[in-house]
Structure formats: C-alpha cells, structure tokens
C-alpha cells in the first residue's frame, strides 16, 4: 500500500511539473524593438525641456506608459564606436573598435585582411544571441560597426542581393527614412508566431527636423544659446535645428507605433527608444565628452511585469545596459563578458560611475576619457595641445567658418576664445547641478581636490583593468586607409592635419 501511495505522489508531482512547463513554454516571448535615433540629445517634453514641452507628445506618452531614464549615457559621442559597443554589449575600447569608421574599405567592396578588426572568437553580437534564443532578427538601415562580420549571421533579412560576407557597404552609414517606408521589416518573418528582435534606425538629429508638425517649427531666435556658443546666426540656427529635430523625431516615432498597431504587433512588443549619442548640429556635443555629447534619451515600454508605467529613474545608466537588458527580456544567453547590467534584475546595483571615451573621429586624432557620477563629470584630455577646433569633418560648415571668423575679429568672449582656440586643460571637473553648461572647471580648485582624485582614480583603474586599447597607437594600416579615404577631399588637403599622417604624404 505504501508503495502504491508513493508511486501516486511521484506521478502527480511530475504531472504538475509537466503542466507548469507546458504553460511556461506556451507563453509567447515578447518582440523587442530598438528605435535608434541618430544623434539626438533629449530636448523632449518628458525630459523637462521647457521649449519642447507639449511638442513631443508621442514620445512623452511612450515615457508615461513605460520607464523613463533621465541619466542614460552613451559609451562614445560618435556613431560607429557607440554602435560597436551597443551591438556587442562590450565597451568599444575593450574590443578595439574605438576609432570611428575603422575596419573599412571602399563602398560595396570586401574589406581586405589587413584592415579587418575581429571580435574575440567567443564573443557574439546581441542579434546573434537573440537568434540563438529563437528570435527572428532584422536591422532596417545602419549597422556602422567597426569590426569584420557576416551580416547574415546577425540579421535574417535586409541584405542586398550582391552581398558577400565582409562587404563594407553593409557597415553602412545611413538610417532609413521611416517617413517614407511602407513595408516594415517585422512583416518579413515567415512564421508570424515567431518572436522578433529588430532595430529601426531613424534620422533623429540628422534629418528629422524636416518632419515638424505644421505650425510647430521653431525659428532661430526662439531658442536661447548656451554661453559656450557665440551669439551669431549660424550657431542660433544649428542650435534651434536640434530642437526641431526632437519635434520631428516625435512624428517619426508616431509613424512607427501606428504601423506596429496596424500590424497587430504593438501589444506584444517591448520598445527601447534611445539615441547613439548627442546632437550633431552644434559643436562641442557630437564627438566630445561633455553632457551634450554623452547624455541620450532612453525609454523602455512594453507589456511586461517589470515595466510599470510612469516610472522615472534617475540612476546612472549606460547604453551597455540596454544590450544586457534586451538579452534578459528575450531569455537569451547572458555571456559573462557583458559590461552592462539587466536594468530590472532583482539584485541590480546602481552604477556609481559611467565611463565614456572618444578616440579618432574620421581623420581627426584625439583621445578623451570621461567619468560621470551623480553630481560631477570628469574629463581627461590626452592631447591637450590639440585645440577643440583642430581640423575636422565640419570645417566647411557655417558653424565652424563663422566661429573662426568671430575669433579673427575678436568677437568671442574670453571663455569662448580660450575654450575653442586655446590649449585644453589636461583635466576638467564640473559640478553638473551648479554648472549644467560645464563652464567652470573645478580641476584646480582645492575644495574639490578629493573629488577630482576619486574620479581620476576610477578612470586610471578602469584603463588598466579593461586594457583600454586607446592607450596604444592605432594600427598603421588603419591610419593609412583613413588617409587614403580623405586625401583627395579639399578640406583635408587644405587642413592642418595631425602629424600621424605625415608618413603617408607624397613627396
């Protein structure tokens, strides 16, 4: 009798376990969508921006229905380095993908062996890990990754017919204009029950200013300039353009959400809305390590127990945390090499510091590292003798030409003169609450010496522990490829370029 009773209990246990497992397996995994805005600083109503309050209603609603992160930071203030980090979940300075537009060749051609930057053999990208977890994957538009890869290993659709693994054209530089796209890529999956992980790239700060709703476009004089810019028309126009870009991105996001709903995909989709880095339209933001280049919008919304509506988080977050959180929500493998954290993990520990890095951008060689904490931003300039206005890709733009003209005519303030054309300080330290524009450098103020040393020590330890690849000279073959890419362009020929290129000049 005891034997049969024991057998009955065992069978009942496994029956209940199998039933529970079946129910778990029947629960559909969520779709996960990254809406990645190019070059967009968070001048949005939900971020407390008084000028755009009421003019970004769709993104504001996305935030109110999800989780808004007030202090999310990119890993680099330029596209390819930041995107290389996000797509691997590992800091670009660790993988050697820190120099902008490296591992490249000419358009629609195979990257030669000597220019290929390879990820470690045990490292897989986020899309590959999601595919392994059963997801259909796509990226509508820009990859811009600084490493050699086979796009078909990352994405199930979206590859040109003449594509070959290693083709530079699919390390491309352009997002898709989602105001004109009619067929969304999630509809391309053969099995409509299969969950999908996708990236929709929108033009953000580069183009979305064209899509401002009728009657809502700001005029240049509607937006006050920060004190680090001279009050000249081109600076006013550039600064205002980015406010309009936020308004236009709201329209673009609305277009995407409407299509998700029309296709019956919205309810089961977790949406991550963020940007790769800050504003491109004004100097000192894109390509530099101040708040304007590093601070980005981040909103996560979806039908998920951990995504309670109306939550606002003020803790320090890295876009590397987006990578880790995506894998966690997709129940994918979480490799030990990830630098980020699952933002909703029960044992989540807030970041005390977030690191950022800027290295070569196009042909402009520089090295800047930054540490942001709750109240302060620390910046280390490794090439202080190279001014903010050293030769760069924007040299023919009015914002640069007019700034140089104002410099020659003596029309800059003493701060602007020193900041843009003088030698940079080796170290910078700013109180972000008292000095949001980061004007007053506290690095030499005795009162803040301990804070300076704390941040400096964090950076020095991080450089050693991660073997920051920026501390080593760039590979000569990569430098020569950069030189050859730019050498015939007038602004490069006529510029005072970095001495590292002297070895490639023809006699």
C-alpha positions in Angstrom: 0.0 0.0 0.0 2.8 2.4 0.9 4.5 1.5 -2.4 1.4 2.5 -4.5 0.9 5.7 -2.5 4.5 6.8 -3.1 4.2 6.0 -6.8 1.0 8.0 -7.0 2.6 11.0 -5.3 5.6 10.8 -7.7 3.4 10.7 -10.8 1.3 13.5 -9.5 4.4 15.6 -8.9 5.8 15.1 -12.5 2.3 15.6 -13.9 2.1 19.0 -12.2 5.6 19.9 -13.3 4.9 19.0 -16.9 1.7 21.1 -16.9 3.6 24.0 -15.4 6.4 23.6 -18.0 3.8 23.4 -20.8 2.2 26.6 -19.6 5.6 28.3 -19.5 6.5 27.2 -23.0 3.1 28.3 -24.3 3.7 31.9 -23.1 4.9 33.8 -26.1 8.2 35.6 -25.8 7.9 39.3 -26.3 9.0 41.0 -29.5 11.8 43.5 -28.8 12.3 46.7 -30.9 15.1 49.2 -30.7 14.1 52.5 -32.1 17.5 54.1 -32.5 17.5 57.8 -33.2 20.7 59.1 -34.8 22.5 61.9 -33.0 19.6 63.0 -30.7 20.0 64.9 -27.4 17.0 64.6 -25.1 15.4 68.0 -25.8 12.0 66.4 -25.1 9.0 67.3 -23.0 9.3 64.2 -20.9 12.8 65.2 -20.0 11.6 68.5 -18.6 12.6 70.6 -21.6 10.5 73.8 -21.3 10.8 74.7 -25.0 9.6 71.4 -26.4 7.1 70.8 -23.6 3.8 69.8 -25.3 5.5 69.4 -28.7 6.8 65.8 -28.4 3.5 64.2 -27.3 4.1 60.7 -28.7 7.5 60.2 -27.1 6.2 61.8 -23.9 3.3 59.3 -23.9 5.7 56.4 -24.6 7.6 57.6 -21.4 4.5 57.9 -19.3 3.4 54.4 -20.3 6.8 53.0 -19.6 10.1 53.6 -17.8 12.0 56.9 -18.4 15.7 57.0 -17.7 16.8 60.6 -17.0 20.5 59.9 -16.9 21.4 57.4 -19.7 24.8 57.8 -21.3 26.3 56.6 -24.5 29.8 55.0 -24.5 31.1 57.3 -27.2 30.0 60.6 -28.7 30.2 59.3 -32.3 28.2 56.7 -34.2 30.4 53.8 -35.1 32.2 53.5 -31.8 29.0 53.7 -29.8 27.2 51.3 -32.1 30.0 48.8 -31.9 29.7 48.8 -28.1 25.9 48.5 -28.1 25.7 45.7 -30.5 28.3 43.6 -28.6 27.4 44.8 -25.1 31.1 45.5 -24.5 32.9 48.8 -24.3 34.5 49.7 -27.7 37.8 50.4 -26.1 37.9 46.7 -25.0 37.2 45.2 -28.4 39.5 47.6 -30.3 36.5 49.2 -32.1 37.0 52.6 -30.6 38.3 54.5 -33.6 35.5 55.9 -35.8 34.9 54.2 -39.1 37.7 51.6 -38.8 37.8 48.1 -40.3 36.6 49.8 -43.6 37.4 50.0 -47.2 35.5 51.5 -50.2 31.8 51.2 -50.7 30.4 47.8 -51.9 33.8 46.1 -51.6 35.3 43.4 -49.4 37.4 44.7 -46.5 40.9 43.4 -47.0 42.5 41.2 -44.4 44.9 43.8 -43.1 42.0 46.2 -42.3 39.8 43.7 -40.5 39.2 44.1 -36.8 38.0 40.8 -35.4 36.0 40.3 -32.3 37.2 37.6 -29.9 36.2 34.1 -31.0 33.9 33.6 -28.0 32.1 36.9 -28.5 28.7 37.1 -30.2 26.7 40.1 -31.0 23.3 40.8 -29.4 21.4 39.8 -32.6 23.3 36.5 -32.8 22.5 35.7 -29.2 18.8 36.6 -29.8 18.7 34.4 -32.9 20.1 31.5 -30.7 17.2 32.2 -28.3 14.7 31.7 -31.2 14.2 35.2 -32.4 13.8 36.5 -36.0 16.2 39.4 -36.3 16.5 42.5 -38.5 18.1 45.9 -38.8 16.4 48.4 -41.1 19.3 50.6 -42.1 22.5 51.5 -40.4 24.9 49.0 -38.9 28.1 51.1 -38.8 30.1 48.5 -36.8 33.9 48.8 -36.6 34.6 45.1 -36.9 34.5 42.4 -39.5 31.3 40.4 -39.6 28.9 38.5 -41.8 25.6 40.4 -41.8 23.6 37.3 -42.5 24.8 35.8 -39.2 23.3 38.8 -37.4 20.1 39.5 -39.3 17.6 37.3 -41.0 16.6 39.9 -43.7 17.8 43.1 -45.2 20.8 42.1 -47.1 21.5 43.2 -50.7 21.4 40.5 -53.4 25.0 41.0 -54.3 26.1 40.9 -50.6 29.2 38.9 -49.7 30.4 38.5 -46.1 32.8 41.3 -45.2 31.3 43.8 -47.7 31.9 47.3 -46.4 28.6 48.6 -47.9 26.7 46.8 -45.1 28.7 48.5 -42.5 26.8 51.4 -44.0 26.4 54.9 -42.8 22.7 55.7 -43.2 19.5 55.1 -41.4 16.3 54.6 -43.3 13.9 57.5 -43.6 10.9 56.0 -41.8 8.5 58.7 -43.0 8.6 57.1 -46.5 8.9 53.4 -45.7 5.7 51.4 -46.3 6.7 47.8 -45.5 8.1 47.2 -42.1 10.6 44.5 -41.7 8.9 42.6 -38.9 6.3 41.5 -41.5 9.1 39.7 -43.4 9.3 36.8 -41.0 7.8 33.6 -42.5 6.3 32.3 -39.2 4.2 35.1 -37.7 4.2 33.3 -34.3 8.0 33.7 -34.1 9.1 36.5 -31.8 11.3 39.1 -33.4 14.2 41.4 -32.3 14.6 44.3 -34.6 16.4 47.7 -34.9 14.6 50.6 -36.6 17.0 53.4 -37.3 15.5 56.9 -37.6 17.3 60.0 -38.7 16.9 61.9 -35.5 19.2 64.9 -35.3 20.4 64.4 -38.8 17.2 64.8 -40.7 14.0 64.6 -38.6 13.8 68.4 -38.3 12.1 68.2 -41.7 9.1 66.5 -40.2 8.0 69.0 -37.6 4.2 69.2 -37.4 2.6 72.1 -39.2 2.8 75.3 -37.3 5.2 74.0 -34.7 8.6 74.8 -36.3 10.8 76.9 -34.1 12.6 80.0 -35.6 16.3 80.6 -34.8 15.5 83.3 -32.3 13.0 81.1 -30.4 15.8 79.2 -28.6 18.4 80.8 -26.3 22.0 79.8 -26.9 24.2 78.3 -24.2 27.1 80.5 -23.1 29.8 78.4 -24.8 28.5 79.5 -28.2 28.9 83.0 -29.7 25.6 84.7 -30.5 25.8 84.5 -34.3 23.2 83.4 -36.8 24.7 80.1 -37.8 25.0 79.0 -34.2 21.5 80.0 -33.4 20.2 78.1 -36.5 22.2 75.0 -35.6 21.1 75.0 -32.0 17.4 75.6 -32.9 17.6 72.9 -35.6 18.2 70.3 -33.0 15.1 71.4 -31.0 13.1 71.0 -34.2 14.8 67.6 -34.8 13.3 66.4 -31.5 9.9 67.6 -32.6 10.3 65.8 -35.9 11.5 62.6 -34.3 8.3 62.6 -32.4 6.4 62.4 -35.7 8.7 59.7 -36.9 8.2 57.6 -33.8 4.4 58.1 -34.1 4.6 56.7 -37.6 6.4 53.5 -36.4 4.0 53.0 -33.5 0.9 53.3 -35.7 2.4 50.7 -38.1 3.1 48.3 -35.2 -0.5 48.7 -34.0 -1.9 48.3 -37.5 0.1 45.1 -38.0 -1.1 43.7 -34.6 2.5 43.7 -33.2 2.3 46.5 -30.7 0.8 44.7 -27.7 3.5 42.0 -27.5 6.4 44.3 -28.3 8.9 45.8 -25.8 10.1 49.1 -27.2 13.5 50.6 -26.4 13.8 54.2 -27.6 17.3 55.7 -27.4 20.0 57.5 -29.4 23.5 56.6 -30.2 24.9 59.9 -28.9 24.1 63.6 -28.7 23.4 66.5 -31.2 25.4 66.7 -34.5 24.2 70.2 -35.4 26.3 72.1 -32.9 29.9 72.0 -31.9 31.0 70.6 -28.5 28.3 67.9 -28.5 28.8 65.2 -31.0 32.4 63.9 -30.8 33.1 65.5 -27.4 32.6 64.1 -23.9 30.5 66.9 -22.3 26.9 66.1 -21.3 25.8 67.4 -24.8 27.6 64.5 -26.5 27.1 61.8 -23.9 23.6 62.2 -22.5 21.0 60.4 -24.5 17.2 59.7 -24.2 16.3 56.2 -23.1 12.7 55.0 -22.7 11.6 51.4 -22.3 7.9 50.5 -22.7 6.0 47.3 -23.1 3.6 44.7 -21.7 6.0 43.2 -19.2 5.6 42.8 -15.4 8.9 44.8 -14.8 7.8 47.7 -17.0 5.4 49.6 -14.7 4.0 52.8 -16.4 5.1 56.2 -15.2 8.3 55.1 -13.6 11.1 57.7 -13.8 14.6 56.6 -12.9 17.4 59.0 -12.1 20.2 56.4 -11.6 23.3 56.4 -13.9 22.7 54.1 -16.9 25.0 53.1 -19.8 23.7 52.1 -23.2 25.6 48.9 -22.5 22.8 48.2 -20.0 20.4 48.3 -22.9 22.3 45.4 -24.5 22.2 43.3 -21.3 18.5 44.1 -20.6 17.5 43.1 -24.1 19.1 39.7 -23.7 17.4 39.2 -20.3 14.0 40.2 -21.6 14.4 37.8 -24.5 15.5 35.0 -22.2 18.7 34.8 -24.2 22.2 33.7 -23.1 23.9 36.4 -20.9 27.6 36.0 -21.6 30.0 36.7 -18.7 31.9 39.2 -20.9 29.0 41.7 -21.0 29.9 45.1 -19.5 26.3 46.1 -18.9 23.6 45.1 -16.4 20.0 44.0 -16.7 18.3 47.2 -15.5 15.4 45.3 -14.0 17.3 42.5 -12.2 16.2 41.9 -8.6 19.8 42.2 -7.5 20.5 45.2 -9.7 23.1 47.6 -8.2 23.1 51.1 -9.4 26.2 52.4 -11.3 28.3 54.7 -9.2 30.2 55.9 -12.3 29.7 55.6 -16.0 32.7 55.7 -18.4 32.8 57.3 -21.8 35.5 57.5 -24.5 36.3 59.4 -27.6 39.1 58.5 -30.0 39.8 59.1 -33.7 36.8 60.6 -35.4 37.1 60.4 -39.2 40.6 61.8 -39.7 40.8 63.8 -36.5 43.0 62.0 -34.0 42.2 62.7 -30.4 41.8 60.7 -27.2 39.4 61.8 -24.4 38.1 59.8 -21.5 35.3 60.8 -19.1 33.7 59.6 -15.9 30.3 60.8 -14.8 29.0 60.4 -11.3 25.8 61.5 -9.5 27.0 65.2 -9.3 30.1 65.5 -11.3 31.7 65.0 -14.8 35.4 64.4 -15.0 37.2 64.7 -18.4 40.8 63.7 -19.2 42.3 65.2 -22.4 45.3 63.1 -23.6 46.1 65.6 -26.4 45.6 69.0 -24.7 47.8 70.8 -27.2 45.3 69.9 -30.0 42.5 72.6 -29.6 38.8 71.9 -29.8 38.9 73.5 -33.3 41.6 71.2 -34.7 40.8 70.1 -38.3 37.6 68.1 -38.5 34.8 67.0 -40.8 32.7 70.0 -40.1 35.3 72.5 -41.2 33.2 73.7 -44.2 30.0 74.2 -42.2 28.9 77.7 -41.3 29.1 76.9 -37.6 32.8 76.4 -38.0 33.6 79.0 -40.6 31.6 81.7 -38.6 33.2 80.7 -35.3 36.7 81.1 -36.9 35.6 84.4 -38.3 34.4 85.7 -35.0 37.8 84.5 -33.5 39.7 86.5 -36.0 37.6 89.6 -35.5 38.0 89.4 -31.7 34.2 88.9 -31.1 34.4 86.0 -28.8 34.1 86.2 -25.0 37.3 85.4 -23.1 35.8 82.0 -22.2 34.8 81.2 -25.8 38.3 82.2 -27.0 40.1 80.0 -24.6 37.7 77.1 -24.9 37.6 76.9 -28.7 41.1 78.0 -29.7 43.3 77.7 -26.6 45.1 74.7 -25.2 42.8 72.4 -23.5 43.2 71.5 -19.8 44.6 68.0 -19.1 41.8 67.5 -16.6 38.3 69.0 -16.3 35.8 68.6 -13.5 32.3 70.1 -13.5 29.6 70.3 -10.9 26.6 69.2 -13.1 23.9 70.6 -10.8 25.5 74.0 -10.1 27.0 74.3 -13.6 24.9 72.4 -16.1 26.7 74.1 -19.1 30.0 72.8 -17.8 31.8 76.2 -17.9 33.5 76.4 -14.6 36.4 73.9 -14.5 37.0 72.8 -10.9 40.0 70.6 -11.5 42.4 73.1 -9.9 40.1 74.2 -7.1 41.5 72.9 -3.7 38.0 72.5 -2.4 37.2 69.8 -5.0 40.6 68.1 -4.9 39.4 64.9 -3.3 36.5 64.6 -5.8 39.0 65.1 -8.6 41.3 62.4 -7.3 38.4 60.0 -6.8 37.3 60.4 -10.4 40.8 60.3 -11.7 41.5 57.0 -9.8 38.3 55.4 -11.2 39.4 56.2 -14.7 43.0 55.1 -14.2 41.9 51.8 -12.7 39.4 51.3 -15.5 42.0 51.8 -18.1 44.2 49.2 -16.6 41.5 46.7 -15.8 39.9 46.8 -19.2 43.2 47.2 -21.1 41.8 50.3 -22.8 43.0 50.0 -26.4 43.1 53.7 -26.9 46.3 53.9 -24.9 48.1 52.2 -27.9 48.9 53.8 -31.3 46.4 53.0 -34.0 47.5 50.3 -36.5 49.4 51.9 -39.3 47.3 50.1 -42.0 44.1 51.6 -40.5 45.7 55.1 -40.4 46.8 54.8 -44.0 43.3 53.7 -45.0 41.9 56.7 -43.3 44.4 59.0 -45.0 43.6 57.5 -48.4 39.9 57.9 -47.8 40.2 61.6 -47.2 43.3 62.7 -49.0 41.6 63.9 -52.2 39.0 66.0 -50.4 39.6 69.7 -50.5 39.0 70.3 -46.8 41.5 67.6 -45.9 44.2 68.9 -48.4 44.0 72.4 -47.0 43.7 71.5 -43.3 46.4 71.3 -40.7 46.0 67.6 -40.2 47.5 65.5 -37.4 51.2 64.7 -37.7 50.5 61.0 -37.6 49.6 61.2 -41.3 53.0 62.7 -42.3 54.3 59.2 -43.1 51.7 58.8 -45.9 52.2 62.1 -47.7 53.7 62.0 -51.1 56.9 64.0 -51.7 
